Amino acid sequence: MKILWQNISTKEIPGVPDAAAMWSGLRRHIKGLLFQDTEVDFAHIKKASYFVASKYMELLNNVYILDELIRNEEKGYDAAIIGCFNDPGLWEARESLSIPVIGVGEAGMMTACLMGRNFGVVTVRKKLIPFVEENVRRYGLESRLIHGTPIRSCELDEKLYPQMFIEPEKIAIPPFEEQAKKLVEDGAEVVVVGCASLGPALSLADYRVVPGSRVPVLNATAAAVKLAEALGHLRQTLGLSTSKALKYQRLPGPILNGIRHSLGFTKEEE
């Protein structure tokens, strides 16, 4: 089994010192989840807008995410994961690739529906709350959210992302826990971690249940990885993958490649 984890940024992130510590923690967590015969490769994009809390910047960023995914599919992956809870470019990727493409946010919220009657989400920035709300509607999961304020923000500064893997008890857990407890008070049976980096940091710190409750803390990144393995296995054994009947129907290869070439996105040898 060979899975691609597609990051939504370059290796170096402006304003985020020591991003390598974050990538190292993420890789360590993901590799610890895998079955023995599964491999995960981590890819970065060549150019990035770095700010997915803006629809315009996300639109620009998605161009490079999709380009990297299309290029990497040729390397024989069984499934791909877009490494961001916002699921940027997810539907476009499913249209463009033949292998299963998993979104961290969708995987986390879908898994939460299997674990409890309802759920709430803790994201990392207030500006992201409308993004999550929009995806909940796209996925048809409104009825599974708790009433009141189902999506909250722990306001975690992205400059601290690498540090939260080093000092999770100081950086990650306190702000997350404050919001998670409020969701539990409002009736949440599952709390989904609404960030593809925060979830692994919490899991590496063995933070699995909201204190004082029996409510599981669901790391959406872990859910996405295990779902990628499952869908990749279905593709290997039964030949099942993304439906190309209508919504995700791909353009004919010559048209797709011709347009990509005209925009400068094809390899030189192509």
N, C-alpha and C positions, 0 to 999 in steps of 0.2 A: 504494500500500500504506500502510495507516494502522494503527499498532500502539500499544497502550496499555501503558505500564510503570506498574504499580500499586504504589506504595510502601506499606510496612506501618506507617508512622508519620506524624505530622504534620510540617510543615516544620521546626518547632522541636522539639528533643528535649531534655528535661530531663537535665542531667548531661553533655551533649555540647556543648561550646562550639564556636561557629562551624560549625554543621552545614551552613551554606550552602556551605562549601568542599567538603564531601563530596558534596553534590548536584551542584555544579558539575563536580567530577571525574567523577562517574558519568555525567552527561549528555555530557560531552566524549568519554568513552570509547565510549559507546553510539552516539553519532552518527557516530563514526569507523568503525563497523562496517557501516553501512547501505548498501544499494544506493541509487543515485541517486534512484530514484522512491519510496523508503520514508521515511515520517515516523513519529517516535515522540513521543508526548505523555507527560509525567510527571505522575502524579496522586498526591496525598497524601490520607490519610483525615482526617476532621474531628475525631475523638477517638481516643485511643490508650492502650493500657495500657503501652506502651513496653518490655515485658519478655517477649520471646518464648522465653526460656529457662525458662519456667514454663508448664506445661500449662493451668493456670487462667487466667493472663494471656493466653496465646495464644487460648484459647476466647473471652475477652471481646474481644480485638482482632479476631478473625475476623469478628465481627458487622459491624464497620465496614468491613473490607476487602471483604466480600461486598456490602454496601450500595453502596459506591463503584463496584464492578465492574458491578453491575446498572444503576446510574444511567448509567454511562459507555457501556455497550453501545449505547444508543440513539443515540450520536453517530457511528455508522458505522464503528467499528473492525473491522479484518479479523482481529485476534487480540489477545490480552491476555497479559501476563506478570505473575506475582506476584513482586515483587522481594525475595525472601528465599530462602536456600538450604534453609531448613526446609520450604518449600512449604506454608505455613499456609493452610488453607481451599481447597486445590487441588481436591480431589474435589467439595467443595460448590460451588465455582465452576463446574466442568464440568457439574454438574447444573443450575445456575441460568442459565447463559448458552448461547447458541446458537453463538457463535464459539469457535474453539479457544482454550484456556487453557493456558499453559505454566508449569510450575514450574521454577525455576532449578536446584534440586537434582536433580530427575528428568532434566532436559535435560543437565546436566553428567555425571551418572553414565551415562546412556544413550549419550552421545557417547563417553565413555571406553571403553565396550564396543566401539566401532567403531575405536578407536585402538590398543588393546592387548589382550593376553590376559587381563589382570587390572588392577585399580586399587586405590588407597588414597585416603583423604580426609584433608585437614587442615582442621579446623574452628577456630573462634576461642575456644571455651570448653569446658571439660570437661563442664559440665552439658548441652551440646548433643550430646554423643556418643550418648546413648541415643535422641535425636530422630532422628539420622542413621541409626542402626541400625534403628530402627523403619521408616523410610522405605525403606531397602534391602530389608527383608522385604516391605513393601507392593508394591514394584516388581518383586519376584522376582529380585533381582540378587545374592543371597547367594553364589552359586557364582562370581561374577566378582570378588569381593573377594579380596585376598591373605590368606593364613593368618596366624595370630598376632594382631597388633593392627592391623587395617586402617584404623581411624579414630582419628586423634590430634588433639590440640589444641595450638595455638601460644599460647594464653592472651593474646590481644590485647585490651587494655582498650578498651571502646567509646568512652571519652572521647578516645581517640587516633585514631578513625576519620577525622576531617577531616584531621588532621596526616599521616596515612599517604599521602594524595594529594600532600602538599607535600614530605614527606621520606621517600619509600618506602624508600630505602637505609638509613635509620636506624630507622624505626618498623616497617615491614611485612616487609621481606625477611629480616632476621636470625632472628626467631622462627619464621617460616614455613619457612625453609630448614633449620633444625635438625630439624624434624619431617619434612620432605619427604625429607631424606637418610636418616632412619631407615626410612621406608617403602621407599625404593629398596634399602636393605640387606636388607630383608625380602622383596624380590622384586617390588615394584610396577613395572609397565611404564608406568603413567600415574598421575600424582598430580593429584587433583581439588582445586581450591581451594574449601573448604566455606563460603564467605561471598560474598554478592552484592556486597559493597563491596570486600573484600580482593582478589578476582580482578581487577576493573578497575584497582585501584591497582598491582598487580603488572604487569599488561599495559602500563599507561602508562609503567612503568619499564623496559619491554622485557625483563621477566623471564619467559622462556618454557620454559627447560629447567633441571632440577635440576643444579647444577654438579657436574662430575666424572662425569656420566652422559649417556645419550642419552634420558632419560625426560622426556617433555613435561609441562609444568605446564598443566593445562587450566583455563582461566577459565570457570566454569560460567555466568556472566552472558553472556559472548559466545556460548556454545553456545545459551542460551535465546533470545537475540535472533535468531540466524540460523535457529533452528528455528521461531520465530514467523513469520519471513518466509516460510519454506518452507510451513508449514501455512496461512498466510494466502493464499499463492498457490494452493495446492490448492483452497482454498475459493472463490477468485475464478474459477478456470479450470474446475474439475470439480465444484464444489458440494459438496465433501467437508468434513465437520467432525465434531465429537464425536458418537459414537453415542448415540442416545436410546432404544435398544432396551430397556434394563433399568436398569443401575446409574445412568446419568446421565440417566434419563428425568425431564423437568421436570414440575412440577405445572402443571395448567391455569392459564392466565393470571389469570382472575378469582379463583381461590383464592389464588394466590401474591400478587397485588396486594392482595387483601382482608386477608390476614394481615399483610403489610408495613404496610398502612395502620393496622391495629389496634394495631400496635407502634410507630407513629410514624415509619416509615422511608420513607414516600412523600412526594413533593413536594407543596407546598401546593396547586398547581393541579390535582393528581390527586385 
